[in-house]
Amino acid sequence: MRCHGAVALSVAVCLMVFVGFSAFAIDLGYQLTVRIECQRMVDASALAGVTAVTEDDISLIYVRAIETALENPANNKLIYLNNADITLGWVDNAFSPVFETGVGKVNAVQVLYGLSDIPVFFSAVFGYTNLSVNTLAIAVFNDRVVGFRPPEERQSPLTPFALDISSWEDQKINGSDNYSFDGKTVINSPDGVPEIQLYVSMKPDGSAGAGNYGLVHVGGVSLGTPEIGNQIEHGIHQDDLYDMNGEEIFNFENGNSYQITGDPGIKGGMEPYINTRIGNVIGFFLYDNLVLSGATATFNVIDIKFGRVAYVDIKSPSKQVIIQPVVFFGKEIVTGEDAPHSGDVGRLVLVK
């Protein structure tokens, strides 16, 4: 009988231990689930906030971060961030990130959030009333750009337009200001951002006569209107680049450039294709040298920039293709640790 009593006692003790561990496992499992939800929320919030670091109004950083947090509930609750949960800072190199504050410039957003009221299901019998988690995320606008990787299939922002770099630099400061974007459409109203004229009243070599700066032929030495029009409407894709030089990215690292054949003008037949991009952000090539050979040209391409198509008219006497420079970030952008800061092109990355 004593043996039976000892066994019963052992079983009871083991059962209590088993139940205790089971209780902790259930509660810790729920805590882990809430931690994952909170981390997802701060990641999304930081990435949303960092989209506004190049805006003139830095309050947009807080607005976007807070709104995005509300779209990512945790612990079965809506998350209400406040400005104190969000810190603006600078990360000089996203490949070896150090988050700094008070340096007079912003390219990074830190979101810190904690929950201390996570309910317990079974652990209360052991004296635990609730559990807590703390999560942190840092998102960076990494503008150390070395190149551009065209997408394989989806709509590509990169078009075959080519612009002389000196004209780009000049018009960014001295260009006209007639258009703006209201978030949905281009409107005829100035917004303080100088515009770029892709169609000028002289040819790229400086001689008189109508013609734009140029259209490069990515994917073939001589492309016709349908092929070029398709690249304007749908963008340049990875197959086009591979057909041109067997590469998957445009790599401008360490001063690398590309000699690309193209046209020193644009035909009226291109207007329907360009019209499809009005209001869209497009990428275009910058070149620093042009060699004309009859009706063709060879462009020394050194970079890619981006702008929103504001106005198109290449059939009337006053021909115009006007774009407004924009800051562009996307997964097509290739960055490198040793590249200089571009300021207007990059990709958004989480570094913590």
C-alpha positions as CSV (number, residue, x, y, z in Angstrom):
1,M,0.0,0.0,0.0
2,R,2.9,2.3,0.8
3,C,4.3,1.7,-2.6
4,H,1.0,2.5,-4.2
5,G,0.8,5.7,-2.2
6,A,4.3,6.7,-3.3
7,V,3.4,6.1,-7.0
8,A,0.3,8.2,-6.7
9,L,2.2,11.0,-5.1
10,S,4.9,10.9,-7.8
11,V,2.2,10.9,-10.5
12,A,0.5,13.9,-8.9
13,V,3.8,15.8,-8.7
14,C,4.7,14.9,-12.2
15,L,1.2,15.9,-13.4
16,M,1.6,19.3,-11.7
17,V,4.9,19.8,-13.3
18,F,3.6,18.8,-16.7
19,V,0.6,21.1,-16.4
20,G,2.8,23.9,-15.3
21,F,5.1,23.6,-18.3
22,S,2.1,23.2,-20.6
23,A,0.7,26.4,-19.1
24,F,4.0,28.3,-19.7
25,A,4.3,26.8,-23.2
26,I,0.8,28.0,-24.2
27,D,1.3,31.5,-22.7
28,L,4.8,31.9,-24.1
29,G,3.5,30.7,-27.5
30,Y,0.9,33.5,-27.4
31,Q,3.6,36.0,-26.3
32,L,5.7,34.9,-29.3
33,T,2.7,35.4,-31.6
34,V,2.1,38.9,-30.3
35,R,5.8,39.7,-30.6
36,I,5.7,38.7,-34.3
37,E,2.6,40.9,-34.8
38,C,4.2,43.9,-33.1
39,Q,7.4,43.4,-35.1
40,R,5.4,43.3,-38.3
41,M,3.7,46.5,-37.3
42,V,6.9,48.5,-36.4
43,D,8.6,47.2,-39.6
44,A,5.7,48.4,-41.8
45,S,5.4,51.6,-39.8
46,A,9.1,52.5,-40.2
47,L,9.0,51.7,-43.9
48,A,6.0,53.9,-44.4
49,G,7.6,56.7,-42.5
50,V,10.8,56.6,-44.4
51,T,9.0,57.1,-47.7
52,A,8.6,60.8,-46.6
53,V,12.2,61.6,-45.6
54,T,12.8,63.5,-48.8
55,E,9.6,65.5,-48.5
56,D,9.7,69.2,-47.5
57,D,7.2,68.6,-44.7
58,I,8.7,66.1,-42.2
59,S,5.4,65.8,-40.4
60,L,4.4,63.4,-43.2
61,I,6.9,60.9,-41.7
62,Y,4.9,60.7,-38.5
63,V,1.6,60.7,-40.3
64,R,2.5,57.8,-42.6
65,A,4.1,55.8,-39.8
66,I,1.1,56.3,-37.4
67,E,-1.5,55.5,-40.1
68,T,0.3,52.3,-41.2
69,A,0.5,51.2,-37.5
70,L,-3.3,51.3,-37.4
71,E,-3.4,49.0,-40.4
72,N,-1.4,46.4,-38.5
73,P,-3.1,45.3,-35.3
74,A,-1.4,43.3,-32.6
75,N,-2.8,41.4,-29.6
76,N,-6.2,41.7,-31.2
77,K,-6.0,45.5,-30.8
78,L,-5.5,48.5,-33.0
79,I,-2.1,50.0,-32.4
80,Y,-2.1,53.8,-31.7
81,L,1.5,55.1,-32.1
82,N,2.3,58.6,-31.1
83,N,5.2,60.9,-32.1
84,A,7.3,59.8,-29.1
85,D,7.4,56.3,-30.5
86,I,9.0,57.5,-33.7
87,T,12.6,58.9,-33.9
88,L,14.1,60.5,-37.0
89,G,17.8,60.0,-37.7
90,W,20.6,59.4,-40.1
91,V,22.2,56.2,-41.2
92,D,25.3,57.0,-43.3
93,N,25.8,53.4,-44.6
94,A,22.9,50.9,-44.6
95,F,25.4,48.1,-45.1
96,S,27.0,48.9,-41.7
97,P,24.1,50.8,-40.0
98,V,24.7,53.2,-37.2
99,F,21.5,55.2,-36.3
100,E,22.4,58.8,-35.4
101,T,20.2,61.7,-34.2
102,G,20.8,65.4,-34.2
103,V,23.1,65.5,-37.2
104,G,20.9,67.9,-39.2
105,K,19.7,65.5,-41.9
106,V,17.3,62.6,-42.0
107,N,17.2,59.4,-44.1
108,A,16.1,56.9,-41.4
109,V,13.1,56.3,-39.2
110,Q,13.1,54.3,-36.0
111,V,9.9,53.0,-34.5
112,L,9.9,51.6,-30.9
113,Y,6.9,50.0,-29.4
114,G,6.2,47.9,-26.4
115,L,3.2,46.0,-25.0
116,S,2.9,45.2,-21.3
117,D,-0.6,43.9,-21.0
118,I,-0.5,40.6,-22.9
119,P,-3.0,38.4,-21.1
120,V,-2.1,35.0,-19.7
121,F,-4.3,31.9,-19.9
122,F,-2.8,29.5,-17.3
123,S,0.3,31.2,-15.9
124,A,-1.8,33.2,-13.5
125,V,-1.9,30.3,-11.1
126,F,1.9,30.7,-10.7
127,G,1.6,34.4,-10.0
128,Y,2.0,35.9,-13.5
129,T,-0.8,38.4,-14.4
130,N,0.5,39.4,-17.8
131,L,3.4,39.3,-20.2
132,S,5.2,42.0,-22.2
133,V,7.1,42.5,-25.5
134,N,9.3,45.3,-26.9
135,T,9.9,45.7,-30.6
136,L,12.1,48.1,-32.6
137,A,12.6,48.7,-36.3
138,I,14.8,51.1,-38.3
139,A,14.1,51.8,-42.0
140,V,16.5,53.6,-44.2
141,F,16.3,55.4,-47.6
142,N,19.5,53.8,-49.0
143,D,20.6,56.1,-51.8
144,R,24.1,54.7,-52.3
145,V,23.1,53.7,-55.9
146,V,25.3,51.7,-58.3
147,G,22.7,50.6,-60.8
148,F,19.3,49.5,-62.0
149,R,17.9,46.0,-62.5
150,P,15.0,46.0,-64.9
151,P,12.1,43.7,-63.9
152,E,11.6,40.5,-65.8
153,E,7.9,40.9,-66.7
154,R,5.9,43.5,-64.7
155,Q,5.5,47.1,-65.7
156,S,8.9,48.8,-65.7
157,P,9.5,52.4,-64.9
158,L,12.6,52.6,-67.2
159,T,11.9,54.1,-70.6
160,P,14.3,54.7,-73.6
161,F,14.4,58.5,-73.3
162,A,17.9,60.0,-73.0
163,L,18.8,63.4,-71.7
164,D,22.1,65.3,-71.6
165,I,23.4,65.5,-68.1
166,S,24.2,69.2,-68.3
167,S,20.7,70.0,-69.4
168,W,19.4,67.9,-66.5
169,E,21.5,69.8,-64.0
170,D,20.5,73.2,-65.5
171,Q,16.8,72.6,-65.8
172,K,16.5,71.2,-62.3
173,I,17.3,74.7,-61.1
174,N,16.2,76.9,-64.0
175,G,13.3,74.9,-65.6
176,S,9.8,76.3,-65.9
177,D,7.2,75.5,-63.2
178,N,3.7,75.0,-64.7
179,Y,2.5,71.7,-63.4
180,S,1.9,69.8,-60.2
181,F,0.5,66.4,-59.2
182,D,-2.5,66.1,-56.8
183,G,-1.9,62.5,-56.0
184,K,-4.1,61.3,-58.8
185,T,-3.6,63.5,-61.9
186,V,-1.3,66.1,-63.2
187,I,-2.9,69.6,-63.0
188,N,-1.9,72.9,-64.6
189,S,-0.7,74.6,-61.5
190,P,2.9,75.5,-60.3
191,D,4.2,73.7,-57.2
192,G,7.7,75.1,-56.8
193,V,9.4,72.2,-58.6
194,P,11.2,73.1,-61.8
195,E,10.3,70.9,-64.8
196,I,12.5,69.2,-67.4
197,Q,11.9,69.6,-71.1
198,L,12.7,66.3,-72.9
199,Y,11.9,67.8,-76.3
200,V,14.0,70.9,-77.2
201,S,14.2,73.3,-80.1
202,M,17.7,72.1,-81.1
203,K,19.3,68.7,-81.7
204,P,21.7,67.1,-79.2
205,D,24.7,68.3,-81.2
206,G,23.6,71.9,-80.7
207,S,22.4,72.5,-84.3
208,A,19.1,74.1,-85.0
209,G,16.0,72.1,-85.7
210,A,13.3,70.3,-83.8
211,G,14.2,67.1,-82.0
212,N,14.4,65.7,-78.5
213,Y,17.6,64.7,-76.8
214,G,17.2,61.1,-77.9
215,L,15.8,57.6,-77.6
216,V,18.3,54.8,-76.9
217,H,17.9,51.3,-78.4
218,V,18.1,48.9,-75.6
219,G,17.8,45.4,-76.9
220,G,18.8,46.0,-80.5
221,V,20.9,48.2,-82.7
222,S,18.0,49.3,-84.8
223,L,14.5,49.2,-83.2
224,G,11.4,50.4,-85.0
225,T,8.5,52.5,-83.8
226,P,6.5,49.6,-82.4
227,E,9.5,48.3,-80.4
228,I,10.4,51.7,-79.0
229,G,6.8,52.5,-78.4
230,N,6.4,49.3,-76.4
231,Q,9.4,50.2,-74.2
232,I,7.9,53.7,-73.6
233,E,4.5,52.3,-72.7
234,H,5.5,49.2,-70.8
235,G,9.1,50.0,-69.9
236,I,12.5,48.3,-70.5
237,H,12.8,44.8,-69.2
238,Q,15.5,42.4,-68.3
239,D,15.3,40.6,-71.6
240,D,16.0,43.9,-73.4
241,L,19.1,44.5,-71.5
242,Y,20.3,40.9,-71.8
243,D,19.8,41.1,-75.6
244,M,21.9,44.3,-75.7
245,N,25.0,43.1,-73.7
246,G,24.2,39.9,-71.8
247,E,23.9,41.6,-68.4
248,E,21.0,41.7,-65.9
249,I,21.6,45.2,-64.5
250,F,22.8,48.6,-65.6
251,N,25.9,49.0,-63.4
252,F,27.3,52.5,-63.1
253,E,29.7,51.6,-60.3
254,N,33.1,53.2,-60.4
255,G,32.3,55.4,-63.3
256,N,31.1,52.6,-65.6
257,S,29.2,53.8,-68.7
258,Y,27.4,52.3,-71.7
259,Q,27.7,53.1,-75.3
260,I,24.1,52.7,-76.6
261,T,23.0,53.4,-80.2
262,G,19.8,55.3,-80.6
263,D,17.9,58.1,-82.4
264,P,18.6,61.8,-81.9
265,G,15.0,62.7,-82.4
266,I,11.4,61.5,-81.8
267,K,8.7,61.0,-84.3
268,G,5.1,62.1,-84.0
269,G,4.0,58.5,-84.1
270,M,5.4,58.0,-80.6
271,E,2.9,60.4,-79.0
272,P,0.2,57.8,-78.3
273,Y,2.7,55.7,-76.4
274,I,4.0,58.6,-74.4
275,N,0.4,59.7,-73.6
276,T,-0.1,56.4,-71.8
277,R,2.5,57.5,-69.2
278,I,1.1,61.0,-68.4
279,G,1.0,61.1,-64.6
280,N,3.3,58.2,-64.3
281,V,6.9,58.2,-63.0
282,I,9.3,57.1,-65.6
283,G,13.0,56.5,-65.6
284,F,15.3,57.9,-68.3
285,F,19.0,57.8,-69.2
286,L,21.6,60.5,-68.6
287,Y,24.5,60.8,-71.0
288,D,27.6,63.0,-71.1
289,N,28.6,62.5,-74.7
290,L,26.9,62.0,-78.0
291,V,28.3,61.0,-81.4
292,L,26.0,61.5,-84.4
293,S,26.2,59.4,-87.5
294,G,23.6,60.3,-90.1
295,A,20.2,59.5,-88.7
296,T,21.5,57.6,-85.7
297,A,23.5,58.5,-82.6
298,T,25.6,56.8,-80.0
299,F,25.0,57.9,-76.4
300,N,27.5,57.5,-73.6
301,V,25.1,56.7,-70.8
302,I,26.3,57.3,-67.3
303,D,23.2,57.3,-65.0
304,I,19.5,56.8,-64.7
305,K,17.1,59.4,-63.1
306,F,13.3,59.6,-62.7
307,G,10.5,62.1,-63.3
308,R,6.7,62.3,-63.6
309,V,5.3,62.8,-67.1
310,A,3.4,66.1,-67.0
311,Y,2.6,67.2,-70.5
312,V,3.0,65.7,-74.0
313,D,2.6,67.4,-77.4
314,I,4.9,66.4,-80.3
315,K,2.6,67.0,-83.2
316,S,1.9,70.8,-82.9
317,P,4.6,73.4,-83.9
318,S,5.4,73.9,-80.2
319,K,6.5,70.4,-79.4
320,Q,6.9,69.5,-75.8
321,V,7.6,66.5,-73.6
322,I,7.7,67.8,-70.0
323,I,8.5,65.8,-66.9
324,Q,8.8,66.8,-63.3
325,P,11.8,65.4,-61.4
326,V,10.9,63.1,-58.5
327,V,12.6,61.1,-55.8
328,F,12.4,57.4,-56.8
329,F,12.7,54.4,-54.6
330,G,12.1,50.8,-55.7
331,K,13.4,47.3,-55.6
332,E,14.8,47.7,-59.1
333,I,17.5,50.0,-57.6
334,V,20.9,48.3,-56.9
335,T,22.9,49.8,-54.1
336,G,26.5,49.4,-53.0
337,E,28.4,50.1,-49.8
338,D,31.0,52.3,-51.4
339,A,28.8,54.3,-53.7
340,P,28.2,58.0,-53.0
341,H,24.8,59.3,-51.8
342,S,22.6,60.2,-54.8
343,G,19.9,62.1,-52.9
344,D,17.1,61.3,-55.3
345,V,17.3,57.6,-56.1
346,G,17.4,54.6,-53.8
347,R,15.6,51.8,-52.1
348,L,13.9,51.4,-48.8
349,V,15.5,48.9,-46.5
350,L,15.1,47.6,-42.9
351,V,18.4,47.6,-41.1
352,K,17.0,46.5,-37.7
